[in-house]
Amino acid sequence: MHKTLLAEFTAREGAKDEVARLILDYARKVREEDGNLAFDVYTRASNPRAYWIFEAYRDEDAFQAHLKAPYGGPFNAALAPLIEEEASVLTFLDPVV
């Protein structure tokens, strides 16, 4: 079964462009992962500082491999001071069948 989630965070005032640069660079790397099926980056139409990232992985093993990727830690460390939340808020999703 696929591992699917929504990651949300809000860029601090004045940090929107730097967050966009970071997340787009990170997205490029994640999309190259063998088990990644989707890594789609959105901003909320009513608040362009609010980011929503839709992620899908082939299975739990692919998701765990993603978590161990060497670029994840540096990305999260660079992102943390630029967002309002302490970290990305993750919501794991299950399909309705």
C-alpha positions in Angstrom: 0.0 0.0 0.0 1.2 3.5 -0.8 2.4 5.8 2.0 0.7 9.2 1.4 0.8 12.3 3.5 0.3 16.1 3.5 3.0 18.3 5.0 2.0 21.8 6.0 3.9 24.9 7.3 3.7 28.6 7.0 6.7 30.8 6.0 7.5 33.7 8.4 7.0 37.2 7.2 9.8 38.1 4.8 10.9 34.4 4.4 8.6 33.4 1.6 11.1 33.6 -1.2 13.8 31.7 0.8 11.3 29.0 1.7 10.2 28.7 -1.9 13.9 28.3 -3.0 14.6 25.7 -0.3 11.4 23.6 -0.9 11.8 23.6 -4.7 15.4 22.4 -4.4 14.3 19.7 -1.9 11.4 18.7 -4.2 13.7 18.1 -7.1 15.8 15.7 -5.0 12.8 13.9 -3.5 11.2 13.4 -6.9 14.4 11.5 -8.0 14.0 9.0 -5.1 13.3 5.5 -6.4 10.2 5.0 -4.3 8.7 8.5 -4.6 5.4 8.7 -6.6 4.6 12.4 -5.9 6.0 15.4 -4.2 3.7 18.3 -5.2 4.2 21.7 -3.6 1.3 24.2 -3.2 0.6 27.4 -1.5 -2.8 28.3 -0.2 -4.5 30.7 -2.6 -5.7 32.9 0.3 -2.3 32.9 2.0 0.8 32.4 -0.3 3.0 31.9 2.8 1.1 28.8 3.7 2.6 25.7 2.1 1.0 22.3 1.5 3.1 19.5 0.2 1.4 16.4 -1.1 3.7 13.4 -0.8 3.2 9.8 -2.0 5.7 6.9 -1.7 5.5 3.4 -3.2 5.2 1.8 0.3 6.4 2.1 3.9 10.0 1.0 2.9 10.2 3.8 0.3 9.0 6.3 2.9 11.6 5.1 5.4 14.3 5.4 2.8 13.1 9.0 2.1 13.4 9.8 5.8 17.0 8.5 5.8 18.1 10.5 2.7 21.2 12.6 3.4 19.6 15.9 2.3 16.5 15.7 4.5 18.2 16.7 7.8 20.0 19.8 6.2 16.7 20.8 4.6 14.7 20.6 7.8 17.5 22.5 9.7 17.5 25.3 7.1 13.6 25.4 7.0 13.0 25.5 10.8 13.9 29.1 11.5 12.0 30.3 8.4 8.6 28.9 9.4 6.0 29.8 12.0 5.5 26.2 13.3 8.2 24.3 15.2 8.3 21.8 12.3 6.2 20.7 9.3 2.8 19.4 10.4 2.3 16.0 8.9 -1.1 14.4 8.2 -1.0 10.8 7.0 -3.7 9.9 4.5 -5.5 6.6 3.8 -7.5 6.1 0.5 -11.2 5.7 0.6 -12.0 2.5 -1.2 
